[in-house]
Amino acid sequence: ASTVTYDLEASWMRASPDGFERSVIGINGEWPLPTLYATKGDTVTVTLKNSLGNVSTSLHWHGIFQNGTTNMDGSVGASQCSIPPGSSLTYNFTLNQSGTYWYHSHLKGQYPDGMRAPFIIADPDMPFKNDYDEELVISLSDWYHDFTMDLAKSFLSVGNPTGAEPVPDSALMNETQNLNVKVAPGKTYLIRLVNLGAFANQRFWIEGHQMKVVEVDGVWTEPKDASIIYLAVAQRCSVLVSTTNSTGANFPMVTSMDTDLFDAIPDGLQWNTTGWLVYDDSKPKPAPKVLDTFDDFDDFTLVPQDRLPRFPEPDHTITLDLYMDNLGDGANYAFFSGQTYVSPKVPTIYSVMTLGEDAANVSVYGDNTNAYILEKGQVIEVIINNQDPGKHPVHLHGHNFQVVAREAADTGDAPANLTDAGTPGLPMRRDTITLWPTSYARVRFIADNPGVWLFHCHIEWHTISGLIATFIEAPLEVQKSLKIPDDHLAVCKAEGVPTAGNAAG
Ligand code: C2O
């Protein structure tokens, strides 16, 4: 294990990934942002300097457990204060996991302006290391021509009583509409797919090539054939793809936004983007065939490669009813069991650190944080009742979870028709699950990671409208063991946020 150091400076720049030029958030003068790499066991030190000038920022390490370093999670309002223009902050954490992850700003409405990229953690003991020749990373994303917070204003306004989410202007692969992936015949590639989008779930396929799923969200799985990968916002999936034995042709590779989520389909919307597996530059690049039905791969049928058995019956069950509604002022908000999350002025971690014994009393966190206290070592089950006719990719920080039950779409009022996981006793694990329309799911994890962890819908419009809960795990233990570095306290001070620093003793 070694130390991996990245110095990142965020600043505005111009880019036109789909032909329309706009301002985007770049890093070190580059956009798309660099893919970051590390190896399991490494300690990662990332210093982020905010040179954006007009807005604060942060970086979240999506899917990273942050064992013992909950304050390095990057979620503004939960684990840190935002970093104001001109300030820097260092993230320091050790990786005890491997696989395909990503990093993005975790300040309301910021990552869809371009502050997002893959984060790959190599594993010397990767179970499939002898099964492929080379690795590729392909990100899938949606893209808007307008700034997220400008779109958010109309999304949350009285002029939008149905809560229709802004529809993306285009779809991108590796943040471009012109992706050419050079491949050699007769080889096998590990392709790491990451959905970096704000809203659209994506379908991905490669004509003439079968895929074999071997990873979801950092969990290696027993290999399973797939012809179309369905990847919700924030999800990742690795597939093994063997190339053909000849250089006779090039093959279209398509990412296609799931338009079921869109209330309206604007004229001329380009919901597909095509790239190519290029065997021979001199040969034509054919247009993709149009598909009108999709044979989506069902992640629920996967078995984790480590065959970790289903966790025992829960010690603590949390039921979250998910719905979107009007608050009477005409604007739409999102709710978990009647609460709309509002980011607290003092980040939750600082309340944990400074409230003494009271930190274990849920009422001190206020209704707006939608807080739940978890005790160390408990088996936690979260039941999510999706009472909304839309699909929701829900994500848990600091953990992955077993998906122990999931209801298919539209089978009636949730909860009903409980279906057990694909292989009894060996549920798949991931950190982001898609809830189907008006349906429900049960996920299970062990509270073995003291810290403050958000649980939220990863559709940025829904995050903005409050679809977030806060899980506060073993707060008194966090209070005793966590040390907040001075630069983290300094950005709070610079943002005018009172924090009393580290707990005494
Ligand atoms: Cu991708 Cu709250 O995270």
Residues whose N, C-alpha, C, O or C-beta is under 5 A from the ligand:
A	BS01	C2O	H62 A234
